[in-house]
Amino acid sequence: MKSVRTIAFPRESRLAERAGRAFYEDAFEADLADGALTPLQIARAAFRSTPEWVEMLVGLRDRMVAPLGLKQVGRLGVRVGEGDAPGDALSIFRIEFSDATELVLGIDDSHLDVRLSFLKRPGAYVIATVVETHNRLGRLYMLPVGRVHKAIVRLMMRGLAV
């Protein structure tokens, strides 16, 4: 298993400005064995490698928030690779930006907006998250989800063969 490092939010990310005012942000870095991979290819590999227990947690989340009228997100690894341009789907997200060094994904709901960055650096890649909450429900939601999110991202990055 590879080493995953918690890092400061990357200044070169298109999400850096949002991270400064977000309710929640994190960033993790790991070594990149194949420097020819694009951020989009790294993201696809990450979603394809989603452990089944994570899919089960997401399913539980969907059932728990349904009565609150929140968006049902479904499985993370199911809709991989639908497209590669802004507006196209990738997993539960929409592609907002993509170039040779960064992929930005987003999903919005009534209680919060989530942005993910897959950022490529020389010899490494970063997965960074920004969550902007809209109301009390969003802030309450993020109390347990923020902790679980960190653990899931670190585990997925450790097992990712890129």
C-alpha distance (Angstrom), angle and dihedral (degrees) to the residues before:
residue distance angle dihedral
M1 . . .
K2 3.77 . .
S3 3.77 126.9 .
V4 3.81 117.1 -101.7
R5 3.79 118.0 -160.5
T6 3.81 127.6 -157.6
I7 3.80 106.3 -133.4
A8 3.78 139.9 178.1
F9 3.77 113.0 -87.6
P10 3.82 105.5 -80.6
R11 3.80 112.3 -105.6
E12 3.79 91.6 -151.9
S13 3.81 92.1 60.6
R14 3.78 119.0 106.0
L15 3.82 85.0 -130.4
A16 3.83 95.9 57.7
E17 3.79 94.8 100.3
R18 3.81 91.9 48.8
A19 3.82 90.8 48.1
G20 3.79 90.4 61.3
R21 3.80 92.3 61.5
A22 3.82 100.2 29.8
F23 3.78 126.0 115.9
Y24 3.80 89.3 -132.8
E25 3.79 134.6 17.8
D26 3.77 136.7 161.4
A27 3.78 139.2 166.8
F28 3.79 133.1 -162.4
E29 3.79 129.7 -173.8
A30 3.81 131.3 -159.3
D31 3.79 135.1 173.9
L32 3.79 116.5 -88.4
A33 3.81 112.8 -141.1
D34 3.81 96.0 -175.0
G35 3.79 108.6 51.3
A36 3.81 90.9 -176.4
L37 3.81 91.8 70.3
T38 3.79 117.6 105.4
P39 3.80 123.0 -138.0
L40 3.83 87.7 -107.1
Q41 3.81 91.2 55.3
I42 3.81 90.8 48.1
A43 3.81 90.6 50.9
R44 3.80 92.7 48.9
A45 3.81 90.4 50.2
A46 3.81 90.3 49.4
F47 3.80 94.4 51.3
R48 3.82 92.4 43.8
S49 3.79 89.3 54.8
T50 3.81 95.1 53.0
P51 3.82 106.2 139.3
E52 3.79 116.4 -120.6
W53 3.82 91.4 -120.6
V54 3.82 88.7 59.6
E55 3.81 89.9 50.9
M56 3.82 87.6 51.5
L57 3.83 90.7 51.7
V58 3.80 90.6 50.6
G59 3.81 89.4 49.9
L60 3.81 89.9 51.1
R61 3.79 89.3 48.9
D62 3.80 90.5 52.3
R63 3.81 91.8 52.2
M64 3.82 92.7 46.6
V65 3.81 96.3 49.7
A66 3.82 97.5 40.3
P67 3.82 93.1 89.8
L68 3.81 88.5 53.7
G69 3.81 91.9 57.5
L70 3.80 94.7 -115.8
K71 3.79 123.1 150.5
Q72 3.81 116.4 -83.9
V73 3.79 105.8 -132.4
G74 3.80 102.9 -173.3
R75 3.78 124.0 -163.4
L76 3.80 120.9 -9.9
G77 3.80 96.5 -146.4
V78 3.79 100.7 43.0
R79 3.80 105.1 79.3
V80 3.78 97.5 42.8
G81 3.77 118.5 150.0
E82 3.79 103.2 13.2
G83 3.78 91.9 141.3
D84 3.75 145.9 -29.2
A85 3.80 106.4 -134.5
P86 3.81 132.3 85.9
G87 3.79 109.2 -76.0
D88 3.81 93.8 27.2
A89 3.81 120.8 118.5
L90 3.79 124.0 -107.4
S91 3.80 114.7 176.9
I92 3.83 107.1 -46.9
F93 3.81 91.5 -25.7
R94 3.79 139.9 79.6
I95 3.77 120.9 -126.4
E96 3.81 109.3 -114.6
F97 3.79 100.3 172.3
S98 3.78 136.4 1.7
D99 3.78 133.8 178.9
A100 3.82 138.0 138.6
T101 3.81 93.8 -71.8
E102 3.81 107.3 30.5
L103 3.78 142.6 31.0
V104 3.81 118.3 -167.3
L105 3.80 119.6 -162.8
G106 3.78 128.4 -175.6
I107 3.77 144.8 -172.9
D108 3.81 125.1 -177.1
D109 3.77 131.4 -160.6
S110 3.79 136.8 166.7
H111 3.81 93.4 -92.6
L112 3.83 101.7 39.0
D113 3.78 148.0 -7.9
V114 3.82 121.2 -130.3
R115 3.79 126.9 -157.9
L116 3.79 125.7 -174.5
S117 3.78 125.9 -166.1
F118 3.79 123.8 -160.2
L119 3.79 100.9 -165.9
K120 3.79 124.5 -174.2
R121 3.79 119.4 -147.0
P122 3.81 129.4 174.6
G123 3.80 104.0 -70.8
A124 3.81 94.1 -9.9
Y125 3.78 145.5 61.2
V126 3.79 131.5 -145.7
I127 3.78 130.7 -149.7
A128 3.79 109.6 -160.4
T129 3.80 129.0 179.1
V130 3.80 132.2 -159.3
V131 3.81 123.3 -173.2
E132 3.78 122.1 -171.1
T133 3.80 113.3 -168.9
H134 3.80 123.8 -149.9
N135 3.78 101.9 -164.6
R136 3.80 147.7 -5.9
L137 3.81 91.6 -72.0
G138 3.81 90.1 57.6
R139 3.79 92.3 50.1
L140 3.82 92.5 47.4
Y141 3.80 90.9 46.1
M142 3.80 91.3 54.7
L143 3.82 95.0 53.8
P144 3.82 94.6 79.4
V145 3.81 96.7 19.8
G146 3.81 93.8 56.3
R147 3.79 92.2 57.5
V148 3.80 94.1 45.3
H149 3.81 91.6 44.6
K150 3.82 92.5 57.9
A151 3.79 92.4 51.0
I152 3.80 93.4 46.9
V153 3.81 94.8 48.8
R154 3.82 92.2 48.4
L155 3.82 92.3 48.8
M156 3.78 93.1 47.1
M157 3.80 92.1 48.8
R158 3.82 91.8 48.9
G159 3.78 91.1 55.7
L160 3.80 97.5 40.2
A161 3.80 113.6 111.1
V162 3.81 101.9 -149.8
